[in-house]
Amino acid sequence: MTAALRVIPLGGLGEIGMNLMVYEHGDTAVIVDCGMMFPDASTLGVDVIVPDMTYIFENAAKFRGVFLTHGHEDHIGALPFLLERVPMPVYGMPLTIGFVRDKLDEFEIDADLRTLQPRDVVEAGDFRIEAIRVTHSIVDALGYAIKTPAGTVIHTGDFKIDHTPIDGKATDLARFAHHGEEGVLLLVSDSTNALVPGHGPSEKTVGSGLDRVFSNAKGRILVTTFASHIHRIQQVIDLARKHKRKVFMVGRSLVDNVETAERLGYIRYPRDVRVGSANPEEYEARDVVILTTGTQGEPRSALARMAIGEHKSVEIIRGDTIVISARTIPGNERAISHLIDNLYRRGAEVVSNEQPDTHVSGHACQEELRTMIRLTKPRNFIPMHGTLRHLIHHARLAKECAVPHGLVVTNGQVVELGVEEEGRVLEERVANGKVFIDSEAEEVPDVVVRDRQHLAEDGFVIAVVAVDSNAKLIRDPEIITRGLVHVDASQDMLDELRNQIVGMFNESHPEELRDSDLAQEKIRALLKRYFRKTMGRRPMILPVIWEM
């Protein structure tokens, strides 16, 4: 009897970002994508978040390789944290592998990187994996047809159906249809735009929108887009040349990605628009275009620092036109709104993705998703890459298209599929979750992140108590608070707290208080009750017993 195929998502199902899917058959397993996500306001002091890969680490002998769909950080960003523990071959198209090589060089990790072209086939244990070209908001994007003894899986990756892409390389609908005719056991498909009706516009439409901006702008033009969006960057360079402006690149990730793309022949950066290391302040405003990072309002990004006057070489001035040519990633709305306000405060005009033809999505909308379902004609369907509402709405689309079995699953759940059986979700759930990484590429334990959030929300209180060897108070307790109350308004409160601690020591049996751990716990309980009743707050409480 043929063994069942197991599908195990470790990231990207039930959330935006951190995409990682495991396909397992018998003693063989492969990974599709290994991404990260960026922190939000609740993860203080964290630089990146990667999936919990405990399942991979504990079953390392099974894994035959990582197959990358494209070079966005939410699909490649966690690779260093995987490969330093479990070395294995990494497959992807040239630009994707170029970005991965740059990333691994930073971590000083040597890896077996293997370049694929569309329609190439790789044998990996029980798997026979075919690369299929798709169009996305980055060059060199792939989906995969994964043939297993149980049947064929189509893993779309991030995709859209753009019939007029900038480079002329459209999604290979013929190969998806071919596999659909042969029989597809499972379709695993991008759900990012499952709530967006219709068909997404072509990337070419952005060119006309940006051209209008260039024609109307009297001063400098600053364009921020994703550093990996090579086609968008190329359109800005081409428009700068048309309008006789010089292009400045600001932001390390942007500069690095453009250098890699140019080296691999994916971008043309002519000498007549290139300025090297010159300062944009040395040119007339009407002759300047600045390409920069910061589409999501990230506090340390170049554009965010420009917006508050803290960038070392570029200062936003009245008459500047700022184009935010990127979608707002869910959760970043507040940061982007704050960024735009700061730009307006400095006299700039802001053109955002709310205005027509300044940005188009790289993800399939509902009609494109239906097309993929109808071409592949799967027996089973799993939506991926989205929050739970995205997944549920995508599953409903599949049901409309008469897919027999739709399975909405989230990270850590295990789906099992047999040759003749419908897919089923097992009771088993593998280790999953988020691993927090700081600027030193060190893991930050969950408890530390929770403590930081606790401190940010409720502040902290330190109670210092000096006692003699008989656990008698030597002097009044000292109470220190931060982030809890204003100093000038807290004196009465601090006096009351001191009196309560003194009363506790006077009323308690000395034998109880000679145990410093017990004494600390009694102080903590007393202060916890006080702040909950009087202020409705839960500050972090740190009692200190000082025996003199």
PyMOL commands that set and color helices and strands:
alter all, ss='L'
color gray80, all
select helices_A, chain A and resi 54-58+60-62+73-76+79-83+94-107+173-182+204-216+230-242+252-263+280-282+285-287+302-307+333-345+366-376+388-400+446-458+487-489+491-507+510-514+516-535
alter helices_A, ss='H'
color red, helices_A
select strands_A, chain A and resi 5-11+20-25+28-32+48-51+63-67+90-92+113-115+121-124+127-134+141-148+151-155+184-190+221-224+246-250+288-292+321-324+349-351+378-384+405-406+413-417+424-429+434-437+443-444+460-467+478-482+540-547
alter strands_A, ss='S'
color yellow, strands_A
deselect
rebuild
show_as cartoon
